[in-house]
């Protein structure tokens, strides 16, 4: 059995660790609330631009954006991996990277090449370790995602898709469900289709307000429930710009969801660590009391034995 001094040192060490984990739990709880607010604030814009992109996918039959055209043969797949910059957040990054690696193995088994874009330090480091073809990356985003920082990384993959270097583009991130549950998901970004846009080509036309004027495009109803637009100055630059903005909004939402999941997972992990430290302290104190009692009993026995020898 360890001596009383060693046990006291262990107790003090665990108590100091518990103070740190408790403080990190409180900080993560505060950041989680802010991350959830940012995530909810970004949804109205994402929903509106999704509706516009859905209508555009069924309008302007004479011009189809490259993002809407499905490739006949898929030789190279692009994957955007969204992870955290820091650790101590439970299995958040591990689960997401496991999903990514399993899917990458499935693509390789089909004979497809893979190009990766990493958002977050953990994903970037992992993809380098496994020898993936990393075309772009961004790290050190902080606690607040900024679209202007993400645009460069996203543009590399969009340009690769437009030029034909990649034939499909996916994004893998951790979706925020609630404080106690987050799950990794993989979503196809390109090419866009009705399933991703949530569009129904035969849906009934609805009248939109003047606030729906985007880039000089004013919506008008067309017979048979289809939508078309009046474009100023021309259709192609307006559609090109809107499609790029739509993909950027999808990636930004994924990063926002991942950050909310990160803080939630970190809060839960630190709470679990604090609870475990409390249990360890209780067990160490019990061992310390037993060791102290044994030492006292030994001293009493020695005193009594000495006194009996003198007598």
C-alpha positions, 0 to 999 in steps of 0.5 A, spaced: 500 500 500 502 506 498 504 511 503 500 517 506 504 522 503 504 519 496 496 518 496 495 525 499 499 528 493 495 524 488 488 526 491 491 534 490 493 532 483 486 529 481 483 535 485 487 540 480 485 536 474 477 536 476 478 544 477 480 544 470 475 540 467 469 543 471 472 550 468 472 547 461 465 544 462 462 551 464 466 555 458 463 549 453 456 550 455 457 558 454 460 557 447 455 551 446 449 556 447 452 562 442 454 556 437 446 554 437 444 561 436 449 562 430 446 556 427 439 558 428 440 565 425 444 562 419 438 557 417 433 563 414 438 565 409 440 557 407 432 556 406 431 562 402 437 561 397 435 553 397 428 555 394 431 560 389 436 554 387 430 549 387 426 554 382 433 555 378 434 548 377 427 547 373 427 554 369 432 557 364 432 550 360 436 553 354 442 554 360 443 549 365 449 550 370 454 545 371 452 544 378 446 541 375 449 536 370 450 529 372 456 526 370 455 519 366 462 517 369 465 518 376 472 517 376 474 522 381 470 524 388 471 530 392 470 530 399 470 536 404 472 534 411 469 538 417 472 537 424 474 541 430 481 545 431 482 542 438 481 536 442 478 534 448 471 533 445 469 526 446 469 521 440 466 527 435 472 527 430 473 520 431 466 518 429 466 523 423 473 521 421 471 513 421 465 515 417 470 518 412 475 513 411 470 507 410 466 511 405 473 513 402 475 505 402 468 504 398 470 509 393 477 506 392 474 499 391 470 502 386 476 504 382 475 512 384 480 517 385 479 521 391 481 529 392 480 531 400 479 538 402 480 539 410 476 544 414 479 544 421 486 542 424 484 535 426 481 532 420 487 536 416 492 532 420 489 525 420 488 526 412 495 527 412 497 521 416 493 516 412 496 519 405 490 522 402 490 527 396 489 534 400 487 539 395 486 545 400 485 546 407 483 551 413 485 551 420 485 556 426 478 558 425 476 560 432 469 559 435 466 563 430 465 561 423 467 566 418 464 565 410 470 569 408 475 565 411 472 558 408 471 561 401 478 560 398 478 552 401 471 551 398 473 555 391 478 550 390 473 544 390 468 548 386 473 550 380 476 542 380 468 540 379 467 545 374 474 544 370 472 536 370 478 534 375 472 531 380 465 528 378 462 528 385 463 533 391 461 530 398 461 533 405 462 530 411 461 533 418 457 532 425 450 534 425 447 537 431 441 534 434 441 536 441 445 537 447 446 530 448 446 527 441 450 529 435 451 524 429 456 524 423 453 525 416 455 525 409 452 529 404 452 530 397 454 537 394 455 536 387 451 535 382 445 538 385 438 534 384 431 535 386 433 530 393 438 535 395 434 542 393 427 539 396 424 541 389 418 538 386 418 540 378 410 540 378 409 544 385 404 549 385 407 556 383 406 561 389 407 568 389 413 571 392 414 578 395 418 583 393 424 581 398 425 575 393 429 580 388 436 577 388 441 579 384 436 583 379 432 577 378 424 578 379 420 571 380 414 570 376 409 565 375 409 560 369 403 556 367 403 548 369 406 550 376 413 552 373 418 558 375 422 562 371 425 569 372 426 575 369 434 576 369 438 583 369 443 583 365 443 576 363 441 569 366 448 566 366 452 570 370 446 571 375 445 563 375 452 562 376 453 567 382 447 564 385 449 557 385 456 558 388 453 562 393 448 556 395 454 551 395 457 556 400 451 556 404 451 549 405 458 548 407 457 554 412 451 551 415 455 544 416 461 548 419 456 551 424 453 545 425 460 542 427 462 547 431 455 547 435 456 539 436 463 540 438 462 545 444 456 540 446 461 534 446 466 538 449 461 540 455 459 532 456 466 530 456 468 535 461 462 533 465 464 526 465 471 527 466 469 532 472 464 526 475 470 521 474 475 525 478 470 526 484 469 518 484 477 517 484 478 522 489 473 519 494 476 512 492 483 515 494 481 518 500 478 511 502 485 508 501 488 514 505 484 513 511 485 506 511 493 507 510 492 512 516 488 508 520 493 502 519 499 507 521 496 509 527 494 502 529 502 500 528 504 505 532 500 503 538 502 496 537 509 498 538 508 503 544 504 497 547 509 492 546 515 497 548 511 498 555 510 491 556 518 489 554 520 495 559 515 492 565 
